[in-house]
């Protein structure tokens, strides 16, 4: 069994297709197929069921996938640790951030990182929380900034900021000058909601269900900036994070606190519990902590 065979195996398990896995691994498909056949012969079991162009892991393949990821992660950890003994703050760092956080957190944080660590190359993946967590667990990301529900046992979660959520209304709306807003004040208003796949959107929906009110949805969108623009246009109201307050121009909207609702979201810095944290990753997290402390 050889390391490149394990990498080919994992590429196929992720792509579910030999051709795409070969392209991802920068080898020809016949070479990749031959190596997988050798691996299966050595193990004495089939790892994949071939279903036309698509492949699925067998039950043995699913068991082997966990071992293969663990082996490659430890090998990668060893390489990273040895290389880092001679070089600090160099190399590649792969971070993931959810769309409701990325526009507000990344610009100042990455600007500081570029100044402090000019030889550190940072690749950003802005995606949904579920996708980012899967990539973190699979070893494709080093750090994720997101909310977290504890759904992955391999993840270390460091709370970094407790951020309140605000009701966003057009400046001429009747609630724009109201204090002590409660859910009863806007339960009949149409809301602009971030899509159901968004952790923030799901939190808003859960909030209405918990208070036994029907959520009247005016629109679903995937970006905070779109939600703000739609509130500005009068289509409805929105519940958005405090950090979005800085991006409302040129939209004429008002962020209003809500009384006794305790509406907030907790953001975490997420890392793999068994993955070696490079100096670049640690430096990035230090910059995030400094930024958050400065906002507090």
C-alpha positions, 0 to 999 in steps of 0.5 A: 500500500502506497500513499499515492494510492490512498490519495487516489482512493480519497479523490474517487470517494469525494468525486464519485467519478474516476475521470474527475478524480484523475483530473483532480489528482493530475494523473491519467484515468488508466493510471488511477484505475490501475492503482485502485485495482492494485489497492483492492487486490492487496486488501482483498476487497472491492472498495467501489461499486461501479455504477456506469460513470458513477461510483459508490463506496462499498461497505468495506470502502466506507470503513477504509475511507476513515483509516485512509484519511487518518493516515494521510492526515498524520503524514501531512502533519509530520511534513508540516511540522518538520517544514515549519521548524525552519520557516515561519509564516510561509506556505499555504493556509486554507480558510472557510467562512460563511457568507454572512460573515465573510464580507465583514470579517475577511477584508480587515483580517486579511489586510492585517495578515498580508501586512504581518505575514507577507509570505503566507498564501491564504486561500478563501472558501466562502460557502455554506456551513455544512460544506465548510465543516465537511471540508474541514473534517476531510482535511481540505480546510485548515480553519473555518469561521462559522456558527457551530452546533457540535455536529462533528466530533472531530472539530475543536470549536473556540468561541470568538464572538457573541454577536447580537441580531437586529431587526432591520427596517426602512427608515420611514417604517413605523418601527424605525423610531420605536424603542423596546421592539418585541416579536409581537411588533413585527410578527405580521410583517413580511421578512426577508430571510437568508435561505434555509441552508443558511445557519442565520436563516434557520435561526430566524425560522426557529425563533418564530416557531419557538414563539408560535408565530407563522413566519411570513416570508417576502423573499429568500436570498443568500447574501446579507447585502441583498437582504439590506437592499430588499429592506431598503426597497420596502419589500419587507423587514430582516433580522441581520447580524450587528456586523452588517450595520457597517455595509448598509450604504447606500441603503437607507435602513435602520438597525433596531435592537429587540427587547427580551428576545436575546437574539444573537449568534455565537461564532466559532473558530473551528479547526480539526482536533487532529490536524497540526495547526501551522504557524500560519493558521495560528497567526491568522487566528491571532489576527481574528482574535485581535479584530474581534477584541477591537470590535468589543 
